[in-house]
């Protein structure tokens, strides 16, 4: 198949996806996750190469599962090889920031009704001291315990009662309401709450748990982020089987490496050292405190959201350290230079209903030198700090150059 | 040469491709300039430019 034909097929596969949220179940059931496995964000990462923030989150997850009583024992367990570390993406999931998932954690289940592919993501923990940003104190463990014991089962029951929620329609609407669905998910979270609450109320035996889950969702403007990621992964993964395509199907970071996977090259990662985000910091923190970029959340940029949809979200522009609406439009237009087309469902009112730029073409990235821009949260470099700000980061060009060479070899032209 | 001489005998209208500095200088002198942003493919790397040519849509690779 020609590159052009393969890319047309890949873009159609990506943009015709119909992600539907159907369930929330423990990762051991939904992912078939083994005991003593810790999933992390980004491409594969040996323990020795993990940054301290990632290591702190992994050790915290080991303690959370009860495999070790303290960090020292957890470290011994990991260093002895008795805990398996593996990317979320290899297990059918996408995890924000550190991306940690273990067997007991509840995960949302998203099905792409166009082909049946499934993708998963944890329940977003909220802001501040949370495991995804590398925080690891008692409050983190208490929240994880509540999510597994009360919130997860209730959310699962409500979603099964609802018969699934159409995420594509919800995301298209949220985009029109000012979300870019990476650093701004206020509208998407509110729309989800509106759709979910009646079902939560119906399935709950008591009012207390419903009130606590409702409070939790209402108190977290980024609640929808993980669902957007799972929806994006459910759309992007099926593209990984389209030989000859130069379209990017995965972008992910683990605090050490940035990795991409390309539709025509299947599960193979192309990696380069990850960059550190630039942006705005919470009071008391500066750029010197920032951890190199991490998280599978760049999957939303991969499907034409996040920074690619910046023009739809003037409210987020200042939050991620950019200027104003003109800068936002400039970002979206710049990303259009490296993409294959416009999204038929994700449209931007401020750009006369044009679709968001979607389908990153590694050839266009290498040709122009324009690398994908990603909106992102910023984790503290010191283990246990949590989130210290938000900003933007560029994908490293080297990943795309490596992938270009591999595609040429696969196509038999180099 | 005569044609070039004729060119400079008339009012200049310039299309500048690539380095913006030339456009800026001419604009400062009041010359109408249309600047076109352009850089060589792959930043001028010949090996990558060759791969791009081999994988070009028009070549049907």
Interface residues (C-beta under 8 A of the other chain):
Chain A: X2 X3 X4 X246 X363 X366 X367 X368 X369 X401 X404 X405 X407 X408 X411 X413 X414
Chain B: X39 X41 X42 X43 X48 X51 X52 X54 X55 X57 X60 X61
